[in-house]
Amino acid sequence: MKTLSKIWNNPVCSRIITAIIIATFSILFLVTAQIPLSKTNKSLKTQEKYMSKDILAFIIGVGATSIGFSFAVLWDVYKWKRDIGARDVAVMSSLLDDLESNFSIIAMNESILLAEQTILKQNETVVRPIQILRESFWDVTKLNIPKQLVENPNVFKKLKNIFLYTSYANEMIRSRESWRINSSAMSHFEIRLEIYNDELLQTLVPLKEKINEIKKCLPA
């Protein structure tokens, strides 16, 4: 039943099914209209008269309607594929843009953290905060899954894994920044911050590698 529901909810399939139903009932009507012709004993000329102009007009009307309906279905199919293609291009473009941005942000955050690790021993810190990564790519992609990802479920699974890593990294970044700003006067501040930085680097470096790997699997 779920499969039939999906087929009927598809606008193209529903119109094709409707066209088939209309054509079937039209044929049944014509066959029913011709039954009296086969059962009577009238002559051929009488049968030809029985086949009135109204029935011929009906046949012509059904044919013209079927042709027009077929063209309408073909036009809908064309528009549907065109719109789906345009949507897929937009989603893939947004996805690649967010991944590229996250790759650059991670590289910048990594350089800040590594620089800070070297000066923490002199009781100094980097003033510049580290940036939050983009997470919106997952919501856009999962709600409008492009054909490229539908045909490559493994890539889609990797993308979901990247989102989970990104979300976890952002939680660590928020926690680290909040603690850094509000706890600078605490004793052993530099030691605790160094631990925070190490943990964050252990999350960001693998995430950057995962992003670089999946970019090679996605069409440009």
N, CA, C and O of each residue as an XYZ file, in Angstrom:
880
protein
N       0.825     -1.209      0.000
C       0.000      0.000      0.000
C       0.865      1.267      0.000
O       0.529      2.259     -0.648
N       1.998      1.217      0.747
C       2.879      2.382      0.787
C       3.459      2.677     -0.587
O       3.601      3.832     -0.987
N       3.798      1.583     -1.316
C       4.351      1.764     -2.664
C       3.327      2.402     -3.587
O       3.652      3.317     -4.344
N       2.076      1.917     -3.527
C       1.010      2.488     -4.345
C       0.760      3.944     -3.983
O       0.506      4.773     -4.857
N       0.833      4.256     -2.684
C       0.635      5.639     -2.251
C       1.723      6.547     -2.799
O       1.437      7.664     -3.230
N       2.992      6.072     -2.787
C       4.096      6.872     -3.323
C       3.918      7.104     -4.814
O       4.168      8.201     -5.313
N       3.480      6.051     -5.532
C       3.277      6.177     -6.979
C       2.175      7.189     -7.271
O       2.318      8.024     -8.165
N       1.063      7.117     -6.511
C      -0.055      8.028     -6.766
C       0.287      9.460     -6.375
O      -0.183     10.399     -7.018
N       1.093      9.645     -5.338
C       1.485     10.986     -4.915
C       2.455     11.639     -5.886
O       2.628     12.857     -5.867
N       3.086     10.840     -6.730
C       3.955     11.410     -7.760
C       3.080     12.059     -8.824
O       2.253     11.376     -9.427
N       3.238     13.369     -9.075
C       2.331     14.046    -10.018
C       2.371     13.479    -11.424
O       1.345     13.449    -12.104
N       3.524     13.031    -11.872
C       3.634     12.475    -13.217
C       2.926     11.137    -13.301
O       2.148     10.895    -14.224
N       3.197     10.261    -12.328
C       2.576      8.931    -12.333
C       1.062      9.028    -12.193
O       0.328      8.287    -12.848
N       0.594      9.936    -11.345
C      -0.851     10.064    -11.144
C      -1.545     10.497    -12.428
O      -2.650     10.037    -12.715
N      -0.911     11.382    -13.210
C      -1.527     11.847    -14.454
C      -1.511     10.729    -15.503
O      -2.465     10.578    -16.266
N      -0.447      9.963    -15.538
C      -0.384      8.844    -16.485
C      -1.467      7.822    -16.161
O      -2.144      7.325    -17.060
N      -1.632      7.503    -14.864
C      -2.660      6.544    -14.448
C      -4.047      7.072    -14.802
O      -4.908      6.321    -15.261
N      -4.255      8.376    -14.585
C      -5.546      8.980    -14.935
C      -5.817      8.873    -16.427
O      -6.939      8.585    -16.843
N      -4.780      9.108    -17.235
C      -4.936      9.001    -18.691
C      -5.309      7.577    -19.096
O      -6.153      7.370    -19.968
N      -4.665      6.589    -18.447
C      -4.965      5.182    -18.757
C      -6.410      4.852    -18.385
O      -7.109      4.166    -19.130
N      -6.852      5.349    -17.220
C      -8.238      5.082    -16.778
C      -9.240      5.703    -17.747
O     -10.230      5.068    -18.109
N      -8.981      6.962    -18.173
C      -9.893      7.629    -19.114
C      -9.943      6.884    -20.439
O     -11.016      6.678    -21.006
N      -8.767      6.478    -20.933
C      -8.724      5.747    -22.199
C      -9.460      4.412    -22.093
O     -10.164      4.011    -23.020
N      -9.294      3.719    -20.946
C      -9.960      2.420    -20.744
C     -11.477      2.574    -20.747
O     -12.181      1.807    -21.405
N     -11.978      3.559    -20.015
C     -13.427      3.777    -19.976
C     -13.961      4.229    -21.338
O     -15.091      3.901    -21.699
N     -13.164      4.971    -22.084
C     -13.586      5.394    -23.419
C     -13.731      4.188    -24.337
O     -14.693      4.077    -25.098
N     -12.754      3.285    -24.250
C     -12.819      2.070    -25.085
C     -14.019      1.217    -24.699
O     -14.732      0.707    -25.563
N     -14.240      1.062    -23.371
C     -15.390      0.276    -22.915
C     -16.702      0.896    -23.388
O     -17.634      0.180    -23.754
N     -16.770      2.211    -23.381
C     -17.982      2.887    -23.851
C     -18.217      2.616    -25.329
O     -19.343      2.358    -25.754
N     -17.129      2.679    -26.116
C     -17.266      2.439    -27.547
C     -17.679      1.003    -27.828
O     -18.516      0.739    -28.690
N     -17.066      0.064    -27.072
C     -17.429     -1.344    -27.275
C     -18.889     -1.565    -26.906
O     -19.607     -2.271    -27.614
N     -19.337     -0.967    -25.798
C     -20.729     -1.108    -25.362
C     -21.686     -0.500    -26.391
O     -22.771     -1.027    -26.640
N     -21.260      0.617    -26.980
C     -22.110      1.277    -27.969
C     -22.255      0.442    -29.237
O     -23.242      0.575    -29.961
N     -21.277     -0.414    -29.507
C     -21.316     -1.217    -30.727
C     -21.966     -2.578    -30.528
O     -22.186     -3.297    -31.503
N     -22.289     -2.964    -29.246
C     -22.911     -4.270    -28.994
C     -24.237     -4.441    -29.730
O     -24.465     -5.499    -30.316
N     -25.131     -3.431    -29.722
C     -26.395     -3.602    -30.458
C     -26.177     -3.879    -31.940
O     -27.004     -4.532    -32.576
N     -25.074     -3.390    -32.492
C     -24.812     -3.616    -33.907
C     -24.558     -5.090    -34.190
O     -24.928     -5.594    -35.251
N     -23.938     -5.771    -33.261
C     -23.600     -7.178    -33.491
C     -24.758     -8.105    -33.175
O     -24.797     -9.238    -33.654
N     -25.705     -7.632    -32.370
C     -26.788     -8.510    -31.952
C     -28.032     -8.386    -32.832
O     -28.905     -9.252    -32.775
N     -28.132     -7.355    -33.626
C     -29.324     -7.171    -34.458
C     -29.153     -7.895    -35.781
O     -28.044     -8.242    -36.188
N     -30.278     -8.113    -36.436
C     -30.270     -8.778    -37.738
C     -30.466     -7.796    -38.875
O     -30.862     -8.159    -39.982
N     -30.174     -6.537    -38.568
C     -30.377     -5.542    -39.609
C     -29.292     -5.679    -40.659
O     -28.256     -6.301    -40.424
N     -29.533     -5.113    -41.782
C     -28.577     -5.165    -42.887
C     -27.388     -4.267    -42.603
O     -27.402     -3.493    -41.645
N     -26.370     -4.366    -43.425
C     -25.159     -3.574    -43.272
C     -25.468     -2.088    -43.397
O     -24.894     -1.264    -42.684
N     -26.389     -1.748    -44.319
C     -26.722     -0.338    -44.467
C     -27.384      0.207    -43.216
O     -27.139      1.349    -42.828
N     -28.236     -0.617    -42.571
C     -28.898     -0.178    -41.347
C     -27.871      0.026    -40.231
O     -27.966      0.967    -39.444
N     -26.869     -0.894    -40.182
C     -25.821     -0.762    -39.173
C     -24.999      0.500    -39.381
O     -24.595      1.155    -38.420
N     -24.756      0.834    -40.636
C     -23.997      2.056    -40.906
C     -24.772      3.285    -40.463
O     -24.191      4.253    -39.972
N     -26.113      3.240    -40.643
C     -26.924      4.350    -40.166
C     -26.915      4.420    -38.642
O     -26.968      5.497    -38.047
N     -26.845      3.225    -38.022
C     -26.851      3.184    -36.548
C     -25.615      3.878    -35.981
O     -25.642      4.505    -34.923
N     -24.518      3.730    -36.753
C     -23.269      4.406    -36.364
C     -23.411      5.878    -36.732
O     -22.954      6.303    -37.793
N     -24.027      6.634    -35.879
C     -24.407      7.999    -36.179
C     -23.213      8.939    -36.121
O     -22.112      8.588    -35.697
N     -23.492     10.131    -36.565
C     -22.463     11.162    -36.533
C     -22.064     11.525    -35.104
O     -20.932     11.941    -34.857
N     -22.993     11.366    -34.171
C     -22.669     11.681    -32.777
C     -21.567     10.768    -32.241
O     -20.669     11.221    -31.531
N     -21.643      9.470    -32.587
C     -20.626      8.528    -32.117
C     -19.282      8.837    -32.764
O     -18.242      8.795    -32.106
N     -19.311      9.152    -34.069
C     -18.066      9.521    -34.748
C     -17.461     10.776    -34.124
O     -16.248     10.874    -33.934
N     -18.333     11.729    -33.811
C     -17.853     12.952    -33.170
C     -17.268     12.646    -31.794
O     -16.279     13.244    -31.370
N     -17.910     11.692    -31.104
C     -17.396     11.295    -29.792
C     -16.008     10.667    -29.914
O     -15.112     10.948    -29.118
N     -15.850      9.810    -30.929
C     -14.547      9.162    -31.138
C     -13.471     10.206    -31.436
O     -12.365     10.150    -30.900
N     -13.815     11.149    -32.292
C     -12.860     12.214    -32.628
C     -12.525     13.042    -31.390
O     -11.373     13.415    -31.167
N     -13.568     13.327    -30.578
C     -13.340     14.101    -29.357
C     -12.440     13.380    -28.368
O     -11.547     13.973    -27.764
N     -12.701     12.062    -28.213
C     -11.865     11.266    -27.302
C     -10.425     11.234    -27.798
O      -9.488     11.368    -27.011
N     -10.250     11.054    -29.113
C      -8.904     11.032    -29.667
C      -8.169     12.340    -29.467
O      -7.003     12.364    -29.073
N      -8.886     13.456    -29.751
C      -8.262     14.770    -29.578
C      -7.925     15.024    -28.109
O      -6.864     15.558    -27.788
N      -8.852     14.632    -27.216
C      -8.596     14.815    -25.783
C      -7.409     13.983    -25.327
O      -6.571     14.454    -24.558
N      -7.338     12.733    -25.809
C      -6.222     11.864    -25.432
C      -4.895     12.444    -25.896
O      -3.908     12.427    -25.161
N      -4.880     12.962    -27.134
C      -3.644     13.562    -27.649
C      -3.259     14.788    -26.836
O      -2.097     14.956    -26.467
N      -4.234     15.642    -26.559
C      -3.953     16.835    -25.756
C      -3.488     16.490    -24.364
O      -2.568     17.111    -23.832
N      -4.136     15.484    -23.766
C      -3.750     15.060    -22.420
C      -2.344     14.485    -22.412
O      -1.576     14.702    -21.474
N      -2.013     13.742    -23.479
C      -0.675     13.157    -23.581
C       0.382     14.245    -23.660
O       1.427     14.155    -23.015
N       0.106     15.286    -24.461
C       1.053     16.402    -24.554
C       1.190     17.108    -23.206
O       2.284     17.525    -22.824
N       0.074     17.238    -22.489
C       0.117     17.884    -21.175
C       0.967     17.074    -20.197
O       1.746     17.637    -19.427
N       0.811     15.741    -20.234
C       1.608     14.873    -19.363
C       3.087     14.979    -19.708
O       3.933     15.080    -18.819
N       3.399     14.954    -21.011
C       4.797     15.081    -21.431
C       5.398     16.410    -20.995
O       6.551     16.471    -20.571
N       4.601     17.482    -21.104
C       5.080     18.798    -20.676
C       5.318     18.839    -19.168
O       6.287     19.438    -18.703
N       4.413     18.186    -18.395
C       4.587     18.122    -16.946
C       5.833     17.312    -16.580
O       6.567     17.661    -15.656
N       6.055     16.224    -17.324
C       7.249     15.408    -17.080
C       8.506     16.238    -17.324
O       9.453     16.198    -16.538
N       8.498     16.985    -18.419
C       9.653     17.834    -18.756
C       9.883     18.882    -17.663
O      11.011     19.064    -17.207
N       8.818     19.572    -17.245
C       8.952     20.605    -16.224
C       9.394     20.007    -14.893
O      10.217     20.587    -14.185
N       8.840     18.840    -14.559
C       9.183     18.185    -13.300
C      10.665     17.822    -13.270
O      11.356     18.078    -12.283
N      11.148     17.222    -14.363
C      12.567     16.863    -14.421
C      13.451     18.103    -14.414
O      14.513     18.109    -13.792
N      13.009     19.162    -15.112
C      13.788     20.400    -15.142
C      13.881     21.019    -13.753
O      14.954     21.447    -13.328
N      12.741     21.066    -13.041
C      12.733     21.660    -11.709
C      13.553     20.823    -10.724
O      14.288     21.363     -9.898
N      13.417     19.496    -10.822
C      14.188     18.624     -9.941
C      15.681     18.796    -10.203
O      16.485     18.851     -9.273
N      16.043     18.882    -11.503
C      17.452     19.075    -11.851
C      17.992     20.382    -11.315
O      19.106     20.424    -10.792
N      17.214     21.460    -11.439
C      17.641     22.765    -10.931
C      17.768     22.745     -9.410
O      18.697     23.325     -8.848
N      16.828     22.071     -8.752
C      16.887     21.975     -7.291
C      18.122     21.198     -6.846
O      18.801     21.599     -5.901
N      18.415     20.087     -7.525
C      19.583     19.281     -7.184
C      20.872     20.076     -7.342
O      21.777     19.982     -6.512
N      20.948     20.861     -8.416
C      22.138     21.689     -8.649
C      22.300     22.698     -7.514
O      23.409     22.911     -7.024
N      21.187     23.325     -7.094
C      21.246     24.326     -6.022
C      21.657     23.694     -4.692
O      22.464     24.257     -3.952
N      21.096     22.520     -4.395
C      21.425     21.846     -3.134
C      22.887     21.416     -3.121
O      23.584     21.611     -2.125
N      23.355     20.831     -4.226
C      24.752     20.399     -4.295
C      25.699     21.587     -4.208
O      26.757     21.492     -3.585
N      25.331     22.704     -4.825
C      26.165     23.908     -4.765
C      26.257     24.425     -3.326
O      27.335     24.790     -2.858
N      25.105     24.453     -2.622
C      25.095     24.896     -1.226
C      25.895     23.951     -0.342
O      26.622     24.386      0.551
N      25.754     22.655     -0.596
C      26.481     21.647      0.183
C      27.989     21.813      0.023
O      28.724     21.850      1.010
N      28.444     21.912     -1.220
C      29.876     22.056     -1.482
C      30.417     23.358     -0.900
O      31.542     23.400     -0.401
N      29.615     24.419     -0.965
C      30.047     25.705     -0.422
C      30.242     25.619      1.094
O      31.221     26.143      1.627
N      29.305     24.956      1.788
C      29.436     24.812      3.244
C      30.624     23.932      3.609
O      31.341     24.220      4.567
N      30.834     22.863      2.848
C      31.972     21.989      3.134
C      33.295     22.711      2.912
O      34.232     22.560      3.696
N      33.366     23.496      1.837
C      34.574     24.278      1.570
C      34.814     25.289      2.691
O      35.941     25.475      3.148
N      33.731     25.937      3.123
C      33.854     26.918      4.204
C      34.320     26.256      5.494
O      35.192     26.784      6.184
N      33.743     25.099      5.824
C      34.149     24.393      7.036
C      35.599     23.947      6.966
O      36.318     23.989      7.965
N      36.029     23.518      5.779
C      37.421     23.110      5.609
C      38.356     24.288      5.900
O      39.375     24.126      6.572
N      38.005     25.467      5.393
C      38.823     26.662      5.613
C      38.778     27.104      7.081
O      39.796     27.499      7.649
N      37.584     27.033      7.687
C      37.445     27.427      9.094
C      38.258     26.505      9.995
O      38.917     26.961     10.929
N      38.207     25.204      9.707
C      38.973     24.248     10.514
C      40.468     24.525     10.394
O      41.192     24.486     11.389
N      40.929     24.802      9.181
C      42.352     25.093      8.978
C      42.762     26.337      9.772
O      43.836     26.368     10.373
N      41.901     27.362      9.772
C      42.197     28.584     10.515
C      42.173     28.326     12.015
O      43.059     28.779     12.739
N      41.142     27.586     12.493
C      41.065     27.261     13.919
C      42.265     26.424     14.358
O      42.800     26.599     15.452
N      42.666     25.521     13.487
C      43.807     24.669     13.808
C      45.080     25.496     13.989
O      45.859     25.260     14.913
N      45.281     26.459     13.102
C      46.477     27.304     13.205
C      46.441     28.143     14.487
O      47.477     28.345     15.121
N      45.252     28.636     14.874
C      45.125     29.416     16.109
C      45.432     28.555     17.329
O      46.158     28.976     18.230
N      44.873     27.348     17.351
C      45.081     26.462     18.497
C      46.545     26.040     18.632
O      47.092     26.009     19.734
N      47.171     25.717     17.497
C      48.576     25.314     17.535
C      49.468     26.464     17.984
O      50.421     26.266     18.738
N      49.147     27.681     17.508
C      49.926     28.851     17.925
C      49.749     29.101     19.418
O      50.701     29.460     20.111
N      48.530     28.911     19.906
C      48.268     29.148     21.324
C      48.967     28.113     22.197
O      49.417     28.428     23.299
N      49.057     26.881     21.708
C      49.703     25.834     22.485
C      51.165     26.167     22.764
O      51.706     25.793     23.805
N      51.800     26.872     21.831
C      53.216     27.203     22.004
C      53.448     28.360     22.973
O      54.511     28.451     23.588
N      52.465     29.241     23.111
C      52.654     30.408     23.986
C      52.004     30.242     25.354
O      52.201     31.070     26.243
N      51.229     29.174     25.524
C      50.612     28.947     26.832
C      51.662     28.709     27.909
O      51.439     29.017     29.080
N      52.795     28.166     27.513
C      53.859     27.907     28.484
C      54.464     29.207     29.019
O      55.070     29.229     30.090
N      54.287     30.305     28.243
C      54.727     31.624     28.727
C      53.566     32.390     29.384
O      53.621     33.607     29.564
N      52.516     31.635     29.733
C      51.319     32.219     30.367
C      50.662     33.280     29.482
O      50.179     34.301     29.970
N      50.654     33.020     28.187
C      50.023     33.914     27.235
C      48.986     33.132     26.426
O      49.090     31.915     26.274
N      48.000     33.840     25.916
C      46.962     33.211     25.101
C      46.707     34.051     23.855
O      47.116     35.208     23.766
N      46.019     33.436     22.897
C      45.624     34.138     21.675
C      44.278     34.813     21.933
O      43.336     34.187     22.419
N      44.208     36.091     21.601
C      42.974     36.843     21.835
C      41.896     36.458     20.820
O      40.710     36.414     21.146
N      42.317     36.185     19.613
C      41.360     35.899     18.540
C      40.568     34.628     18.835
O      41.170     33.583     19.085
N      39.236     34.687     18.813
C      38.421     33.487     19.077
C      38.416     32.547     17.872
O      38.677     32.956     16.741
N      38.115     31.290     18.143
C      37.963     30.323     17.053
C      36.510     30.318     16.593
O      35.595     30.603     17.366
N      36.319     29.991     15.326
C      34.997     30.141     14.713
C      34.171     28.859     14.788
O      34.692     27.745     14.833
N      32.850     29.080     14.800
C      31.887     27.975     14.741
C      31.787     27.483     13.295
O      31.882     28.271     12.355
N      31.595     26.175     13.129
C      31.451     25.571     11.802
C      29.997     25.638     11.338
O      29.077     25.753     12.148
N      29.811     25.566     10.041
C      28.459     25.577      9.474
C      27.804     24.202      9.602
O      28.423     23.173      9.332
N      26.542     24.210     10.021
C      25.777     22.958     10.136
C      24.550     22.935      9.230
O      23.893     21.900      9.114
N      24.231     24.051      8.589
C      22.989     24.150      7.816
C      22.977     23.224      6.604
O      21.907     22.896      6.091
N      24.153     22.795      6.139
C      24.210     21.949      4.938
C      23.426     20.660      5.115
O      22.867     20.138      4.150
N      23.377     20.137      6.346
C      22.701     18.858      6.567
C      21.182     19.001      6.468
O      20.517     18.153      5.873
N      20.631     20.070      7.049
C      19.175     20.284      6.982
C      18.724     20.460      5.536
O      17.712     19.896      5.123
N      19.480     21.246      4.770
C      19.121     21.472      3.365
C      19.203     20.176      2.572
O      18.339     19.892      1.742
N      20.241     19.394      2.829
C      20.467     18.175      2.043
C      19.472     17.075      2.382
O      18.951     16.421      1.478
N      19.197     16.859      3.662
C      18.321     15.748      4.043
C      16.862     16.011      3.665
O      16.095     15.071      3.461
N      16.475     17.301      3.569
C      15.114     17.619      3.160
C      14.951     17.625      1.643
O      13.837     17.479      1.141
N      16.049     17.792      0.911
C      16.005     17.812     -0.553
C      17.175     16.980     -1.081
O      18.118     17.508     -1.671
N      17.091     15.672     -0.855
C      18.228     14.807     -1.200
C      18.435     14.808     -2.714
O      17.545     14.393     -3.456
N      19.591     15.266     -3.180
C      19.847     15.297     -4.626
C      19.976     13.883     -5.212
O      20.260     12.920     -4.501
N      19.762     13.794     -6.508
C      19.851     12.513     -7.193
C      21.230     11.894     -7.026
O      21.362     10.674     -6.930
N      22.263     12.744     -6.993
C      23.631     12.243     -6.867
C      23.833     11.486     -5.565
O      24.600     10.525     -5.518
N      23.146     11.913     -4.501
C      23.272     11.237     -3.212
C      22.305     10.067     -3.089
O      22.592      9.094     -2.392
N      21.162     10.156     -3.761
C      20.231      9.024     -3.766
C      20.887      7.811     -4.420
O      20.700      6.678     -3.978
N      21.649      8.059     -5.466
C      22.325      6.981     -6.182
C      23.599      6.524     -5.482
O      24.181      5.508     -5.861
N      24.045      7.274     -4.451
C      25.262      6.913     -3.715
C      24.980      6.964     -2.208
O      25.387      7.907     -1.530
N      24.273      5.934     -1.684
C      23.905      5.950     -0.256
C      25.112      5.972      0.676
O      25.024      6.503      1.783
N      26.239      5.400      0.245
C      27.430      5.414      1.094
C      27.954      6.833      1.294
O      28.399      7.194      2.384
N      27.898      7.631      0.231
C      28.327      9.027      0.327
C      27.382      9.793      1.248
O      27.817     10.630      2.039
N      26.077      9.499      1.139
C      25.091     10.157      2.003
C      25.344      9.803      3.469
O      25.214     10.654      4.350
N      25.705      8.545      3.726
C      26.005      8.130      5.094
C      27.255      8.849      5.621
O      27.296      9.263      6.780
N      28.261      8.992      4.773
C      29.469      9.728      5.171
C      29.153     11.191      5.468
O      29.710     11.786      6.391
N      28.251     11.756      4.672
C      27.859     13.143      4.884
C      27.154     13.307      6.235
O      27.379     14.289      6.942
N      26.315     12.357      6.583
C      25.649     12.393      7.882
C      26.670     12.294      9.006
O      26.551     12.978     10.023
N      27.675     11.439      8.822
C      28.725     11.288      9.817
C      29.506     12.589      9.994
O      29.882     12.947     11.110
N      29.748     13.292      8.887
C      30.440     14.585      8.948
C      29.608     15.597      9.730
O      30.148     16.380     10.511
N      28.305     15.577      9.518
C      27.430     16.491     10.264
C      27.526     16.218     11.765
O      27.605     17.154     12.560
N      27.520     14.946     12.156
C      27.609     14.602     13.578
C      28.937     15.073     14.165
O      28.977     15.598     15.278
N      30.012     14.886     13.422
C      31.325     15.369     13.857
C      31.314     16.896     13.977
O      31.846     17.460     14.933
N      30.696     17.555     12.985
C      30.637     19.022     12.981
C      29.845     19.543     14.180
O      30.255     20.499     14.837
N      28.719     18.910     14.453
C      27.892     19.323     15.592
C      28.644     19.141     16.905
O      28.583     19.998     17.787
N      29.352     18.024     17.031
C      30.137     17.769     18.250
C      31.273     18.779     18.381
O      31.535     19.279     19.475
N      31.949     19.080     17.268
C      33.036     20.059     17.286
C      32.516     21.435     17.701
O      33.180     22.142     18.458
N      31.344     21.817     17.216
C      30.772     23.113     17.584
C      30.448     23.192     19.074
O      30.638     24.234     19.701
N      29.963     22.094     19.635
C      29.696     22.076     21.074
C      30.991     22.264     21.855
O      31.017     22.976     22.859
N      32.054     21.631     21.400
C      33.345     21.788     22.059
C      33.873     23.214     21.920
O      34.441     23.767     22.862
N      33.682     23.803     20.742
C      34.132     25.184     20.515
C      33.383     26.148     21.425
O      33.994     27.028     22.032
N      32.071     25.993     21.526
C      31.280     26.875     22.390
C      31.701     26.722     23.854
O      31.859     27.700     24.584
N      31.875     25.469     24.254
C      32.280     25.215     25.638
C      33.659     25.804     25.916
O      33.876     26.413     26.964
N      34.571     25.629     25.001
C      35.940     26.130     25.168
C      35.969     27.645     25.209
O      36.651     28.227     26.052
N      35.230     28.303     24.301
C      35.220     29.762     24.265
C      34.566     30.342     25.510
O      35.037     31.344     26.049
N      33.496     29.727     25.966
C      32.822     30.201     27.173
C      33.744     30.088     28.384
O      33.844     31.007     29.198
N      34.408     28.950     28.482
C      35.322     28.749     29.619
C      36.503     29.697     29.527
O      36.926     30.234     30.551
N      37.054     29.923     28.338
C      38.220     30.800     28.152
C      37.899     32.240     28.558
O      38.721     32.917     29.175
N      36.696     32.700     28.204
C      36.322     34.083     28.500
C      36.017     34.281     29.985
O      36.381     35.303     30.566
N      35.353     33.306     30.591
C      34.857     33.482     31.958
C      35.787     32.937     33.043
O      35.529     33.134     34.230
N      36.849     32.266     32.656
C      37.688     31.610     33.668
C      39.151     32.027     33.597
O      40.020     31.321     34.109
N      39.430     33.154     32.976
C      40.820     33.566     32.802
C      41.521     33.882     34.123
O      42.749     33.847     34.199
N      40.751     34.188     35.152
C      41.354     34.529     36.446
C      41.591     33.311     37.331
O      42.160     33.432     38.416
N      41.163     32.157     36.882
C      41.300     30.950     37.697
C      42.747     30.466     37.701
O      43.511     30.711     36.768
N      43.094     29.773     38.777
C      44.419     29.163     38.833
C      44.474     27.994     37.856
O      43.459     27.364     37.558
N      45.666     27.723     37.369
C      45.877     26.660     36.385
C      45.054     26.887     35.116
O      44.679     25.929     34.439
N      44.774     28.147     34.796
C      43.988     28.472     33.592
C      44.682     27.960     32.329
O      44.045     27.349     31.471
N      45.993     28.213     32.218
C      46.728     27.821     31.017
C      46.756     26.298     30.844
O      46.670     25.789     29.727
N      46.878     25.581     31.967
C      46.909     24.112     31.892
C      45.569     23.581     31.401
O      45.523     22.707     30.534
N      44.485     24.104     31.951
C      43.151     23.655     31.536
C      42.890     24.016     30.078
O      42.314     23.225     29.331
N      43.318     25.221     29.673
C      43.098     25.642     28.298
C      43.898     24.773     27.322
O      43.439     24.481     26.217
N      45.069     24.374     27.733
C      45.882     23.489     26.894
C      45.187     22.141     26.693
O      45.238     21.566     25.606
N      44.549     21.651     27.732
C      43.790     20.402     27.619
C      42.606     20.575     26.672
O      42.342     19.718     25.829
N      41.900     21.689     26.819
C      40.786     22.004     25.917
C      41.257     22.013     24.464
O      40.623     21.431     23.584
N      42.392     22.692     24.234
C      42.909     22.816     22.864
C      43.297     21.460     22.282
O      43.045     21.185     21.109
N      43.910     20.617     23.106
C      44.298     19.282     22.632
C      43.070     18.466     22.233
O      43.061     17.807     21.192
N      42.037     18.517     23.070
C      40.811     17.780     22.772
C      40.158     18.294     21.494
O      39.657     17.519     20.680
N      40.173     19.597     21.338
C      39.546     20.188     20.152
C      40.333     19.860     18.891
O      39.743     19.599     17.842
N      41.635     19.871     18.983
C      42.466     19.509     17.827
C      42.244     18.058     17.430
O      42.245     17.735     16.241
N      42.055     17.182     18.404
C      41.815     15.764     18.116
C      40.468     15.540     17.429
O      40.241     14.498     16.814
N      39.580     16.527     17.540
C      38.288     16.454     16.844
C      38.348     17.125     15.479
O      37.811     16.599     14.504
N      38.996     18.284     15.402
C      39.010     19.063     14.163
C      39.875     18.436     13.074
O      39.501     18.456     11.901
N      41.009     17.888     13.444
C      41.916     17.330     12.419
C      41.272     16.153     11.678
O      41.308     16.143     10.448
N      40.682     15.157     12.364
C      39.989     14.077     11.626
C      38.802     14.583     10.812
O      38.521     14.070      9.729
N      38.097     15.608     11.347
C      36.956     16.159     10.617
C      37.414     16.801      9.318
O      36.750     16.653      8.292
N      38.518     17.501      9.341
C      39.043     18.111      8.123
C      39.401     17.047      7.090
O      39.183     17.237      5.894
N      39.947     15.937      7.554
C      40.288     14.837      6.647
C      39.030     14.214      6.042
O      39.015     13.855      4.865
N      37.978     14.087      6.849
C      36.719     13.526      6.349
C      36.096     14.452      5.293
O      35.578     13.986      4.278
N      36.153     15.751      5.540
C      35.614     16.703      4.571
C      36.400     16.646      3.269
O      35.819     16.657      2.184
N      37.713     16.586      3.381
C      38.552     16.512      2.182
C      38.283     15.228      1.397
O      38.337     15.219      0.167
N      37.998     14.161      2.112
C      37.708     12.875      1.462
C      36.376     12.893      0.737
O      36.272     12.411     -0.391
N      35.342     13.453      1.387
C      34.019     13.423      0.761
C      33.920     14.405     -0.398
O      33.122     14.201     -1.313
N      34.717     15.465     -0.371
C      34.696     16.413     -1.490
C      35.131     15.727     -2.789
O      34.691     16.107     -3.874
N      35.988     14.727     -2.674
C      36.429     14.003     -3.864
C      35.328     13.092     -4.421
O      35.349     12.725     -5.595
N      34.364     12.733     -3.559
C      33.261     11.846     -3.991
C      32.088     12.611     -4.570
O      31.242     12.036     -5.254
N      32.036     13.913     -4.295
C      30.899     14.720     -4.758
C      31.215     15.363     -6.091
O      32.332     15.832     -6.308
N      30.216     15.388     -7.008
C      30.444     16.061     -8.302
C      30.590     17.558     -8.108
O      29.915     18.161     -7.274
N      31.464     18.136     -8.876
C      31.709     19.573     -8.751
C      30.545     20.363     -9.323
O      30.568     21.593     -9.308
